[in-house]
Amino acid sequence: QLRKKANAVLVRKKAEVLALVRRLNAERFDLWDASTLLPRVSLGVGARGGGGGGGIWLTMEVVPVNVAAEVIDWYRALVSQLEGLCLPLECEKAETWGERLAIPRKGGGLHFGEPERREAAAAYARLGVLYEFVSLSSQLAERAEACRRLAAVLAAQQDLPPDKVMDKYKQLQRQALALTAHFEEELPSLRERFAAAYLPDTAAASLEGLHRALPSLLDAVVRLCDEEYDAWCAESTEARKRFRTPRVYALHGTALELADELARHPAVPLADARLNGDAAEAQLHVLRERHAQLALSTGAANRALLRQVDEAV
């Protein structure tokens, strides 16, 4: 019953259906001019002291032009038109638009002729590649934006403890690295298919966009460690300091683990990054020194705790 209703719409709007099919076949995305698009400035913001009145920090980054974004917008507008024409984005089983438009006419014949159905089948094939392009580009762009924005999102969650904040950073970094690994493996075949469909050669640039965004996430991680270390140093009593030591030590350990993960990916520009307002190498050196210091303090705190237990027994 639903298919019959859709058939009626397709026949009634035949001229619009054919115009959309021809536009999809004819559009040359690879000729779009990126020079008319301007880069944008991305501002990062976070709260010091876990958002509890310690002020804020700001970072600024120039984000390169993303030509893929224009194709994504074009695709989404197209999908909206498909819905209005009852032309499926994904046909049933192995059916194409060519088969879908083989709608019988009363009295014999079909509403869409053979040349029109061939055009529709070609457009459907191209739509599949366009979907792949949009999926790759949008996933990478969204994950890159998340890397830049997560610190600001978490700054608004003032009740979130530092270890949970670190867990969020770690989860996003590992998701982002897994995504880049997936697309890096398929990149040669993807670029070949995109070129055959006259799509812009932006897959490598989309990957690079996520690679460039990952140090922004590590910057937030290092700032969190810096704030927690300063708070640890400022504790008013040794007892309070000992209580806080294991948590601060664990945060520094996770931060170094995340930095090592990025360092193992040559495509991530970690060496050129700025972390907590300083060169990455210098900040990571400070982080390692503090981690070693905290390791000694953690050992001392554990021994003190054992003595207290023994005395209580």
BELRAUR-V650498 format. One record per backbone hydrogen bond with DSSP energy under -0.5 kcal/mol. NH is the residue of the N-H (numbers start at 1). CO is the residue of the C=O. Records with the same first field share a line. If there is no record, write none. Layout:
NH: CO  CO
This chain:
5: 1
6: 2
7: 3
8: 4
9: 5
10: 6
11: 7
12: 8
13: 9
14: 11
17: 13
18: 14
19: 15
20: 16
21: 17
22: 18
23: 19
24: 20
25: 21
26: 22
27: 23
29: 27  198
30: 198
31: 28
32: 29
34: 32
36: 33
37: 34
40: 63
42: 40  61
43: 41
44: 59
46: 57
48: 55
50: 47
51: 48
52: 49
54: 48
57: 46
59: 44
61: 42
63: 40  61
64: 62
67: 65
69: 66
70: 66  67
71: 67
72: 68
73: 69
74: 70
75: 71
76: 72
77: 73
78: 74
79: 75
80: 76
81: 77
82: 78
83: 79
84: 80
85: 81
86: 82  83
87: 82
88: 86
95: 92
100: 96
101: 97
102: 99
103: 101
104: 102
105: 109
108: 105
111: 103
112: 101
113: 111
117: 113
118: 114
119: 115
120: 116
121: 117
122: 118
123: 119
124: 120
125: 121
126: 122
127: 123
128: 124
129: 125
130: 126
131: 127
132: 128
133: 129
134: 130
135: 131
136: 132
137: 133
138: 134
139: 135
140: 136
141: 137
142: 138
143: 139
144: 140
145: 141
146: 142
147: 143
148: 144
149: 145
150: 146
153: 149
154: 150
155: 151
156: 152  153
157: 154
158: 156
160: 157
161: 159
164: 161
165: 161
166: 162
167: 163
168: 164
169: 165
170: 166
171: 167
172: 168
173: 169
174: 170
175: 171
176: 172
177: 173
178: 174
179: 175
180: 176
181: 177
182: 178
183: 179
184: 180
185: 181
186: 182
187: 183
190: 186
191: 187
192: 188
193: 189
194: 190
195: 191
196: 192
197: 193
198: 195
199: 194
202: 200
206: 202
207: 203
208: 204
209: 205
210: 206
211: 207
212: 208
213: 209
214: 210
215: 211
216: 213
217: 213  214
218: 214
219: 215
220: 216
221: 217
222: 218
223: 219
224: 220
225: 221
226: 222
227: 223
228: 224
229: 225
230: 226
231: 227
232: 228
233: 229
234: 230
235: 232
241: 237
242: 238
243: 239
244: 240
245: 241
246: 242
248: 244
249: 245
250: 246
251: 247
252: 248
253: 249
254: 250
255: 251
256: 252
257: 253
258: 254
259: 255
260: 256
261: 257
262: 258
263: 259
264: 260
265: 262
266: 264
268: 265
269: 267
270: 268
273: 270
275: 273  278
276: 274
278: 275
280: 273
283: 279
284: 280
285: 281
286: 282
287: 283
288: 284
289: 285
290: 286
291: 287
292: 288
293: 289
294: 290
295: 291
296: 292
297: 293
298: 294
299: 295
300: 296
301: 297
302: 298
303: 299
304: 300
305: 301
306: 302
307: 303
308: 304
309: 305
310: 306
311: 307
312: 308
313: 309
